[in-house]
Amino acid sequence: MAIAVLPRRDLPGRDLPRRDDEARAHLHEVARGAAPLVLARDRSVPVGEGLAELVPDGVLVRGTVLRVTGRVGAGATSTGFELAAAVTALGEWVAAVDLDGTLGPLAAVEAGIVPERFAVVRRVPPARWATVVAALLDGVSLVLAEVPRGVKLGDARRLEARAREREAVLVAVETAGAAWPGNAACTLHAAASTWAAADDSRLAGILADRRLRVEVEGRGAAARRRAGELARAG
């Protein structure tokens, strides 16, 4: 009895899609080519007047991480609020991770944040911090996250990738004794916070205006350090 031997190209299943690494790489390349074009102006958020002269190009770039540093009372949280306000002004959502339950809603509103588009997650355990931040990056345009002590570099790298993938902005606010271990496109340092008395003599002894001194340093072409003041109503 004769047995027919089929050439390999005629074997059943040879027309199924390839699943090797080369085929996957080609598929990803095709997908990138088919993705809609996103213009640079559509990937940025203009910041408020006070920060526009300090932040590189006067915008927040979606998909990036920013650091906000400063000693307690110097205005680091208020500086973060200023960044968040730029996003809610566009009608988009912002979320904050409040480690100690001390973020004040009144201070957020005074910075220009639209309260209807501002969510706060309070008292997140350090062991769950990276998971919570990652989940928020999936759903909002900017996450203002106080950084706990001991954040691992691997977690920071994953959050950077998540922000980039979702085109969200992660603002890492370094609290006392904590530091963001990953990269950042820009660092805003709250250097000082001072109060001024009201000009009206009838309001003698009342503090009316607060001024935040902020120093900003970027990377690459924006590496030159800039400093300025943000005026805030008391």
LUMNULUM-141247 format. One record per residue: x, y, z of N, C-alpha, C in turn; residue number from 1; chain; residue in one letter. Coordinates in steps of 0.1 Angstrom, whole numbers. Example, Ala and Ser with C-alpha at 12.3 -4.5 7.8 and 13.67 -1.06 7.14 Angstrom:
2
n_c1	n_c2	n_c3	ca_c1	ca_c2	ca_c3	c_c1	c_c2	c_c3	dose	drenba	tise
132	-57	78	123	-45	78	132	-33	78	1	A	A
128	-22	71	137	-11	71	129	0	79	2	A	S
***
This chain:
234
n_c1	n_c2	n_c3	ca_c1	ca_c2	ca_c3	c_c1	c_c2	c_c3	dose	drenba	tise
9	-12	0	0	0	0	9	12	0	1	A	M
7	21	-10	15	33	-11	10	44	-1	2	A	A
19	51	5	16	61	15	21	74	9	3	A	I
12	84	8	16	97	2	22	106	13	4	A	A
33	112	10	40	121	20	38	135	15	5	A	V
31	143	23	29	157	18	41	166	22	6	A	L
44	175	13	54	185	16	50	193	28	7	A	P
60	199	35	57	206	48	47	218	45	8	A	R
48	224	34	39	235	31	25	231	30	9	A	R
22	218	27	9	214	26	3	207	38	10	A	D
11	207	49	6	200	61	-5	209	67	11	A	L
-15	202	73	-26	209	79	-20	218	91	12	A	P
-26	230	91	-22	240	102	-11	249	98	13	A	G
-5	247	86	6	255	83	2	270	80	14	A	R
-11	272	77	-15	286	74	-20	293	87	15	A	D
-19	287	98	-22	294	111	-13	306	113	16	A	L
-17	316	120	-8	328	123	4	323	131	17	A	P
15	329	128	27	326	135	26	333	149	18	A	R
33	326	159	33	331	172	47	333	178	19	A	R
57	333	170	70	335	175	73	350	178	20	A	D
84	352	184	88	366	188	89	375	176	21	A	D
94	371	164	95	379	153	81	384	148	22	A	E
72	374	148	58	377	143	51	387	153	23	A	A
54	385	166	48	394	175	53	408	174	24	A	R
66	409	172	73	422	170	67	429	157	25	A	A
65	422	147	59	427	135	45	432	137	26	A	H
37	425	145	24	428	147	23	441	155	27	A	L
32	443	165	32	455	173	36	467	165	28	A	H
45	465	155	50	476	146	38	480	138	29	A	E
30	471	133	19	474	124	8	482	133	30	A	V
6	478	145	-3	484	154	1	499	157	31	A	A
14	501	159	19	515	161	16	523	149	32	A	R
19	517	137	16	525	125	2	528	122	33	A	G
-7	520	127	-21	522	125	-27	531	136	34	A	A
-20	534	147	-25	542	158	-28	556	153	35	A	A
-38	563	158	-41	576	154	-30	586	158	36	A	P
-27	596	150	-17	605	153	-21	615	164	37	A	L
-12	616	174	-15	625	186	-5	636	185	38	A	V
-10	648	182	-2	660	181	4	664	195	39	A	L
15	670	195	22	674	208	13	683	216	40	A	A
6	692	210	-3	701	217	-14	694	224	41	A	R
-18	682	218	-29	674	224	-24	666	236	42	A	D
-11	664	237	-6	656	248	-1	665	260	43	A	R
-4	678	260	0	687	270	-11	694	276	44	A	S
-9	699	289	-19	706	296	-13	719	301	45	A	V
-18	731	296	-12	743	301	-14	745	316	46	A	P
-3	750	323	-4	752	337	-9	766	339	47	A	V
-12	769	352	-16	782	356	-6	793	354	48	A	G
-10	805	355	-1	817	352	11	817	361	49	A	E
10	813	373	22	813	382	32	804	378	50	A	G
28	792	374	38	781	371	42	781	356	51	A	L
35	788	348	38	788	334	52	793	330	52	A	A
57	802	338	71	807	336	82	798	341	53	A	E
78	788	349	87	780	356	88	766	350	54	A	L
77	760	347	76	746	342	80	747	327	55	A	V
89	737	323	93	737	309	82	738	299	56	A	P
83	748	290	73	751	280	59	755	286	57	A	D
58	756	299	46	760	305	35	750	305	58	A	G
38	737	303	28	727	302	32	715	310	59	A	V
21	707	313	23	693	318	22	684	306	60	A	L
31	675	304	31	666	293	25	653	298	61	A	V
14	648	291	8	636	295	17	624	294	62	A	R
16	615	303	24	603	302	38	605	309	63	A	G
39	615	318	52	618	324	50	618	340	64	A	T
61	617	347	61	618	361	68	631	365	65	A	V
62	638	375	69	650	381	71	648	396	66	A	L
81	653	401	84	653	416	81	666	422	67	A	R
75	666	434	73	678	441	80	676	455	68	A	V
89	684	459	97	682	471	95	695	480	69	A	T
100	694	492	99	705	501	97	701	515	70	A	G
103	708	525	101	705	539	87	708	543	71	A	R
83	702	554	69	704	559	66	719	561	72	A	V
55	724	556	51	738	557	57	747	547	73	A	G
65	742	538	71	750	527	61	752	515	74	A	A
51	743	514	42	745	503	42	734	493	75	A	G
48	723	496	48	712	485	34	708	481	76	A	A
26	706	491	12	701	488	5	712	479	77	A	T
6	724	483	0	735	476	5	736	462	78	A	S
18	733	460	23	733	446	17	722	438	79	A	T
16	710	444	9	699	437	-5	703	434	80	A	G
-12	710	442	-26	714	439	-26	723	427	81	A	F
-16	732	426	-16	741	414	-15	733	401	82	A	E
-7	722	401	-6	714	389	-19	707	387	83	A	L
-26	702	397	-38	695	396	-49	704	390	84	A	A
-49	716	395	-59	726	390	-59	728	375	85	A	A
-47	727	369	-47	728	354	-54	717	347	86	A	A
-55	706	353	-61	694	347	-77	695	349	87	A	V
-81	698	361	-96	699	363	-101	711	355	88	A	T
-93	721	352	-98	733	344	-102	728	330	89	A	A
-96	717	326	-100	712	312	-112	703	313	90	A	L
-118	701	325	-129	692	327	-126	678	329	91	A	G
-113	675	333	-108	662	335	-106	659	350	92	A	E
-105	646	353	-105	642	367	-90	641	372	93	A	W
-90	644	385	-77	643	393	-80	635	405	94	A	V
-70	627	410	-71	619	422	-59	622	430	95	A	A
-61	622	444	-50	624	453	-49	612	462	96	A	A
-37	608	465	-34	597	475	-29	604	488	97	A	V
-37	605	498	-34	612	510	-30	602	521	98	A	D
-18	601	524	-13	591	534	-18	593	548	99	A	L
-18	605	552	-21	608	567	-35	614	569	100	A	D
-43	616	558	-56	622	560	-56	636	563	101	A	G
-45	643	558	-44	658	561	-46	667	549	102	A	T
-49	662	537	-51	670	526	-64	678	528	103	A	L
-63	691	527	-75	699	530	-83	702	517	104	A	G
-96	699	516	-104	703	505	-105	718	502	105	A	P
-105	726	513	-105	740	511	-93	745	504	106	A	L
-81	740	508	-69	744	501	-69	740	487	107	A	A
-74	728	484	-75	724	470	-84	733	461	108	A	A
-95	737	467	-104	746	460	-98	760	458	109	A	V
-91	765	468	-84	778	467	-73	778	457	110	A	E
-67	766	454	-57	765	443	-63	764	430	111	A	A
-77	763	429	-83	763	416	-88	749	412	112	A	G
-87	739	420	-92	726	417	-107	726	417	113	A	I
-113	720	407	-128	719	407	-131	707	415	114	A	V
-138	709	427	-140	698	436	-148	686	431	115	A	P
-157	689	421	-165	678	415	-157	669	407	116	A	E
-145	673	404	-136	664	396	-123	660	404	117	A	R
-124	660	417	-113	657	425	-116	646	435	118	A	F
-110	635	434	-112	624	443	-100	622	452	119	A	A
-102	618	465	-91	616	474	-92	602	480	120	A	V
-81	595	480	-80	582	487	-71	584	499	121	A	V
-77	581	511	-70	585	523	-64	572	530	122	A	R
-53	575	537	-47	565	546	-44	551	538	123	A	R
-37	552	527	-33	540	520	-21	534	527	124	A	V
-22	521	530	-10	514	536	1	514	526	125	A	P
13	516	531	25	516	522	26	504	513	126	A	P
22	492	519	24	480	511	14	480	499	127	A	A
3	488	499	-7	488	489	-5	501	480	128	A	R
4	509	484	5	523	477	7	521	462	129	A	W
16	514	457	19	513	443	7	507	436	130	A	A
0	497	442	-12	492	435	-23	502	434	131	A	T
-25	510	444	-36	520	444	-33	531	434	132	A	V
-20	535	433	-16	546	424	-18	540	409	133	A	V
-14	528	407	-15	522	394	-30	522	389	134	A	A
-39	518	399	-53	517	396	-59	531	392	135	A	A
-54	541	400	-59	555	397	-54	560	384	136	A	L
-42	557	380	-36	561	367	-45	555	355	137	A	L
-51	544	358	-60	538	347	-72	546	345	138	A	D
-76	555	355	-89	561	354	-90	576	354	139	A	G
-79	583	358	-79	597	358	-68	603	350	140	A	V
-68	616	348	-58	623	340	-45	626	348	141	A	S
-47	629	361	-35	632	369	-37	626	383	142	A	L
-26	620	388	-27	614	402	-16	622	410	143	A	V
-21	628	421	-13	636	430	-10	626	442	144	A	L
1	620	443	4	610	453	15	613	462	145	A	A
11	614	475	22	615	485	29	602	486	146	A	E
43	603	486	51	591	485	55	586	499	147	A	V
52	574	502	56	568	515	70	564	515	148	A	P
76	561	527	90	556	528	90	542	522	149	A	R
102	539	516	105	526	512	99	522	498	150	A	G
95	531	490	90	527	477	101	521	469	151	A	V
99	509	463	109	502	456	111	508	442	152	A	K
123	507	437	126	512	423	118	504	413	153	A	L
116	491	415	108	484	405	94	489	405	154	A	G
88	492	416	74	498	416	74	511	409	155	A	D
84	519	412	85	532	405	86	531	390	156	A	A
94	521	385	95	519	371	81	515	365	157	A	R
74	506	372	61	501	367	51	513	367	158	A	R
52	522	376	42	533	376	46	543	365	159	A	L
59	545	363	63	553	351	57	547	338	160	A	E
58	534	337	53	528	324	38	529	324	161	A	A
31	528	335	17	529	335	12	543	331	162	A	R
19	553	337	15	567	333	18	569	318	163	A	A
29	564	313	32	566	299	21	559	290	164	A	R
18	547	294	8	539	286	-6	546	286	165	A	E
-10	551	298	-23	557	299	-24	571	296	166	A	R
-12	577	293	-11	591	290	-16	600	302	167	A	E
-13	595	314	-17	603	326	-5	609	332	168	A	A
-7	619	341	4	625	347	5	620	362	169	A	V
16	616	366	18	612	380	27	623	387	170	A	L
21	629	397	29	639	405	32	633	418	171	A	V
45	630	420	50	623	432	54	633	442	172	A	A
46	635	453	49	645	464	57	638	475	173	A	V
69	642	476	78	636	486	75	641	500	174	A	E
70	633	509	67	637	522	80	635	531	175	A	T
79	639	543	90	639	552	97	625	553	176	A	A
109	625	549	117	612	550	115	603	539	177	A	G
107	606	529	104	598	517	110	604	505	178	A	A
113	595	495	118	600	483	113	591	471	179	A	A
110	597	460	106	590	448	119	584	442	180	A	W
120	571	440	132	565	435	134	564	420	181	A	P
123	568	413	124	567	399	128	579	392	182	A	G
125	580	379	129	592	371	117	602	371	183	A	N
120	614	367	110	624	367	114	634	356	184	A	A
104	638	348	106	648	337	109	661	343	185	A	A
104	664	355	106	677	361	105	676	376	186	A	C
113	684	383	112	685	398	109	699	402	187	A	T
98	700	410	94	713	416	97	713	431	188	A	L
105	722	435	109	722	449	103	734	456	189	A	H
94	732	466	88	742	474	99	747	484	190	A	A
104	759	481	116	763	489	111	771	502	191	A	A
100	778	501	96	786	512	81	790	511	192	A	A
75	793	522	61	798	522	60	810	532	193	A	S
56	821	527	55	833	535	41	839	534	194	A	T
37	846	545	24	852	546	26	867	546	195	A	W
16	874	541	16	889	541	3	893	547	196	A	A
4	904	555	-8	910	562	-17	917	551	197	A	A
-29	918	554	-39	926	546	-35	940	545	198	A	A
-37	946	533	-34	961	531	-44	969	538	199	A	D
-56	965	539	-67	972	545	-65	974	560	200	A	D
-64	986	565	-62	989	580	-72	983	588	201	A	S
-84	981	583	-95	976	590	-93	961	593	202	A	R
-84	955	586	-81	940	587	-68	938	594	203	A	L
-63	948	602	-50	947	608	-49	934	616	204	A	A
-37	927	614	-34	915	621	-39	903	613	205	A	G
-46	905	602	-52	893	595	-42	890	583	206	A	I
-38	878	582	-30	874	571	-38	871	558	207	A	L
-35	878	548	-44	878	536	-38	870	524	208	A	A
-25	872	522	-19	866	510	-7	856	514	209	A	D
-6	846	507	5	836	509	13	835	496	210	A	R
26	836	498	35	835	486	44	822	488	211	A	R
44	814	477	52	802	477	64	804	468	212	A	L
75	802	473	87	802	464	90	788	459	213	A	R
90	787	446	92	774	439	104	774	430	214	A	V
112	764	431	123	762	422	121	750	413	215	A	E
123	751	401	119	741	391	132	737	383	216	A	V
134	724	382	145	719	374	140	707	365	217	A	E
143	708	352	139	697	343	150	689	339	218	A	G
149	682	327	159	674	322	162	678	308	219	A	R
174	675	303	178	678	289	178	693	287	220	A	G
171	697	276	171	711	272	165	720	283	221	A	A
157	714	292	150	722	302	157	720	316	222	A	A
170	717	316	177	714	328	180	727	336	223	A	A
179	739	330	183	751	337	173	753	348	224	A	R
178	756	360	170	758	372	163	771	372	225	A	R
150	772	374	143	784	374	136	786	388	226	A	R
134	798	392	128	801	405	118	812	404	227	A	A
107	811	411	97	822	411	88	821	423	228	A	G
78	829	423	68	829	434	54	827	429	229	A	E
47	820	437	32	818	434	25	826	444	230	A	L
16	835	440	8	843	449	-5	836	451	231	A	A
-9	834	464	-21	827	467	-29	835	477	232	A	R
-42	836	475	-51	843	484	-52	835	497	233	A	A
-52	841	509	-52	834	521	-67	830	525	234	A	G
***
